Amino acid sequence: MDFEPFTLELGSAALSGTARKGAGTPLVLVHGFGGSRQDWQPLIAALPANRPLIAYDQRGFGESQADAGTPFSHADDLLALLGALEIAQADLCGMSLGGATALNFALNRPERVRRLVLISPLMVGWSWTSEWIERWKTIGRAARSGDIALARDLWWCHPLFDTLREAPAGGAMQTSIEAYHGRQWVQDDQRPALPDIDRLANLSMPALLLAGERDTEDFRLIAKVIAAMGQQVTCIDHAGVGHMLNLEIPEVIAGEIESFLSA
């Protein structure tokens, strides 16, 4: 079945995405920082063609729009999206920043999530290591000075993508970074929120956590914390790969996700 495009107006913002209808609980795919729903194409191609799917661009990324200076929450946007599409309960799959969105939503609205998949997830309110903070500040300084090209180069050379630069899918990631406008490096309008680590014990629905053995220190620790504190978390640690599992080993994780959702 073909995907149908949609646009959801949210005041001065708008979310763009595509949906594929089908029987059963829909799987909602939430991409990472600087990316778009296009990052899911290798995974979508490896999932069963009859699985209902929704892939959308988070506010301010891809084809979605954001009004600078307007505070917002990615999880609130996801709630509005499910409401507009008349989805009472969904399976969620979030990657990196999208993992933070999916996890935050699942903690806020557990009745709306049947099963949760987290791929190299970020976490709302995470306390970053000094190394991560310094690299992030360096990228931000370049972007705020108007040198977005330098900011993109610094991002592409980040340890987060060490294994991907060695992989065949590296070219696709580099193209995605070159297309990123970089506005969130200059100003991020997400509303401040309390750390989700303080309520991880409330994570009650079945969850699948997919991690890369060669991911960075922060994301390795986030995965360990979620696996230890969540109530029903199954963790699969993949050897030889890093952060972007959806691009590095899409067929492998597609099989794991399908098995988990069908259990």
C-alpha positions in Angstrom: 0.0 0.0 0.0 1.3 3.5 -0.9 2.1 6.2 1.6 -0.2 9.2 1.7 1.3 12.6 2.5 -0.2 14.8 5.3 0.3 18.2 6.9 -0.8 19.1 10.4 -1.2 22.8 11.2 -0.2 23.6 14.8 -0.8 27.3 15.1 2.3 29.0 13.6 4.0 25.6 13.1 3.2 22.6 10.8 4.2 19.0 10.8 4.7 17.1 7.5 4.7 13.4 7.1 3.4 10.3 5.3 1.1 7.5 6.5 0.5 4.0 5.2 -2.8 2.5 6.3 -3.2 -1.2 7.3 -4.6 -3.5 9.8 -3.4 -3.4 13.4 -1.6 -0.8 15.5 0.3 1.7 13.5 4.1 2.2 14.0 5.1 5.9 14.3 8.7 6.6 13.4 10.4 9.6 15.0 13.8 10.7 13.5 16.9 12.2 15.1 18.4 15.6 15.4 19.2 17.4 12.1 17.5 14.7 10.2 14.0 14.0 8.7 11.6 11.2 8.0 13.8 10.3 5.0 16.3 8.8 7.4 13.9 5.9 7.9 13.7 4.8 4.3 16.2 1.8 4.6 14.3 0.6 7.7 10.9 1.0 6.0 12.1 -1.0 3.0 13.1 -3.8 5.3 9.8 -3.9 7.3 6.7 -5.9 6.0 4.9 -3.9 3.3 1.6 -4.4 5.0 2.6 -2.9 8.4 0.7 0.4 9.0 3.3 3.2 9.3 3.6 6.9 10.0 6.8 8.8 9.4 6.9 12.6 10.1 9.3 15.4 10.3 9.6 16.8 13.9 8.9 20.5 14.3 11.6 22.6 12.6 13.2 19.6 10.7 12.8 18.3 7.2 9.6 19.8 5.6 8.0 20.7 8.9 7.8 24.3 9.9 8.5 26.2 13.2 8.0 29.8 14.2 11.2 31.0 15.9 10.7 32.1 19.4 7.6 30.0 20.1 8.2 27.5 22.9 7.0 23.9 22.2 7.4 20.3 23.1 8.1 17.5 20.6 6.1 15.1 22.7 3.1 17.5 22.7 3.4 17.7 18.9 3.3 13.9 18.7 0.1 13.9 20.9 -1.5 16.4 18.5 -0.4 14.3 15.5 -2.0 11.2 16.9 -5.1 13.1 17.7 -5.4 14.5 14.2 -4.9 11.1 12.6 -7.5 9.6 15.1 -5.0 7.1 16.5 -6.0 6.1 20.0 -2.9 3.9 20.6 0.3 3.5 18.6 3.6 1.7 18.6 6.4 4.2 18.8 9.9 4.0 17.4 12.3 6.8 18.1 15.9 7.3 17.1 18.3 9.6 19.1 16.4 12.9 19.6 13.3 11.0 18.3 14.0 8.5 21.1 13.8 11.3 23.6 10.5 12.4 22.1 9.1 8.8 22.1 10.2 8.1 25.7 9.0 11.4 27.0 5.6 10.8 25.3 5.4 7.3 26.7 6.0 8.5 30.2 3.5 11.4 29.8 0.8 9.3 28.0 1.4 5.6 28.7 -2.2 4.7 27.7 -1.4 5.9 24.2 1.6 3.6 23.6 1.2 -0.2 23.1 4.9 -0.9 22.5 8.0 1.3 22.5 11.1 1.0 20.4 14.1 3.1 21.3 17.1 3.3 18.9 20.3 4.9 20.4 17.9 7.2 22.4 18.5 10.6 23.8 16.7 11.4 27.0 14.9 14.7 28.0 16.9 16.5 30.7 20.1 14.4 30.3 23.2 15.7 32.0 25.9 15.6 29.3 29.5 14.8 29.8 32.0 17.7 29.5 33.4 16.4 26.3 29.9 16.4 24.7 29.1 19.9 25.9 32.4 21.3 24.6 31.9 19.8 21.1 28.3 21.0 21.1 29.4 24.6 22.1 32.0 24.6 19.3 29.3 23.7 16.7 26.9 26.3 18.2 29.6 29.0 18.0 30.2 28.3 14.3 26.5 28.3 13.5 25.8 31.5 15.5 28.7 33.3 13.7 26.9 32.5 10.4 29.3 29.8 9.3 26.8 27.0 8.9 29.1 25.1 6.5 31.7 24.8 9.3 29.0 23.8 11.8 27.9 21.0 9.4 31.5 19.9 8.9 32.1 19.8 12.7 28.8 17.8 13.1 29.8 15.3 10.4 33.2 14.8 12.1 31.6 14.2 15.5 32.5 10.9 17.2 28.7 10.1 17.0 29.3 9.3 13.3 32.7 7.5 13.5 31.4 4.1 12.4 29.0 5.6 9.9 31.7 7.4 8.1 33.3 4.0 7.6 30.1 2.4 6.3 28.5 2.4 2.8 25.5 4.4 4.2 27.8 7.3 5.2 27.2 9.2 2.0 23.5 9.3 2.7 24.1 10.7 6.2 26.5 13.3 4.9 23.9 14.4 2.3 21.3 14.7 5.1 23.7 16.9 7.1 24.4 19.1 4.1 20.7 19.6 3.7 20.2 20.6 7.4 19.6 24.3 7.9 21.2 24.4 11.3 18.6 26.7 13.0 18.5 24.6 16.2 22.2 25.1 16.7 21.5 28.9 16.8 18.3 28.8 18.9 16.3 25.8 20.2 12.8 26.7 21.3 12.0 23.5 23.1 10.4 24.2 26.5 12.6 23.3 29.5 11.5 20.0 31.1 12.3 18.0 34.2 14.7 15.1 33.6 13.0 11.9 32.5 15.6 9.9 34.4 13.6 10.7 37.5 10.6 8.8 36.4 12.0 6.0 34.3 10.7 3.5 36.9 7.2 4.4 35.6 8.0 3.1 32.1 5.6 0.3 32.1 4.8 -0.8 28.5 7.0 -3.4 26.8 10.1 -1.6 25.3 12.8 -2.7 22.9 16.1 -0.8 23.2 18.6 -1.1 20.4 22.1 0.1 21.0 25.4 0.2 19.2 28.5 -1.0 21.0 30.6 1.8 19.4 28.2 4.6 20.2 29.5 7.6 22.3 29.8 7.5 26.1 26.7 9.5 26.8 24.4 7.4 24.6 25.9 4.2 26.0 25.1 5.3 29.5 21.6 6.5 28.5 20.9 3.0 27.1 22.1 1.3 30.3 20.0 3.6 32.5 16.8 3.0 30.6 17.5 -0.8 30.5 18.1 -0.9 34.2 15.2 1.3 35.3 12.4 0.5 32.9 9.9 -2.2 33.9 9.8 -4.3 30.7 12.9 -3.3 28.7 14.6 -5.7 26.3 18.0 -4.4 25.3 20.0 -5.6 22.3 23.5 -4.4 22.0 25.0 -4.6 18.5 28.7 -5.2 18.1 30.8 -3.2 15.6 28.3 -0.4 15.0 27.7 3.0 16.5 24.9 5.5 16.8 22.9 5.4 13.5 21.6 1.8 13.5 18.8 2.8 11.2 21.4 3.4 8.5 24.2 1.0 9.5 22.2 -2.2 9.9 18.6 -1.4 8.9 17.8 -5.0 7.9 19.0 -6.4 11.2 17.0 -4.0 13.4 14.0 -4.3 11.1 13.8 -8.0 11.9 14.2 -7.3 15.6 11.5 -4.6 15.6 9.1 -6.7 13.7 9.6 -9.7 16.0 9.1 -7.4 19.0 5.9 -5.7 17.7 4.4 -9.1 16.7 5.1 -10.8 20.0 
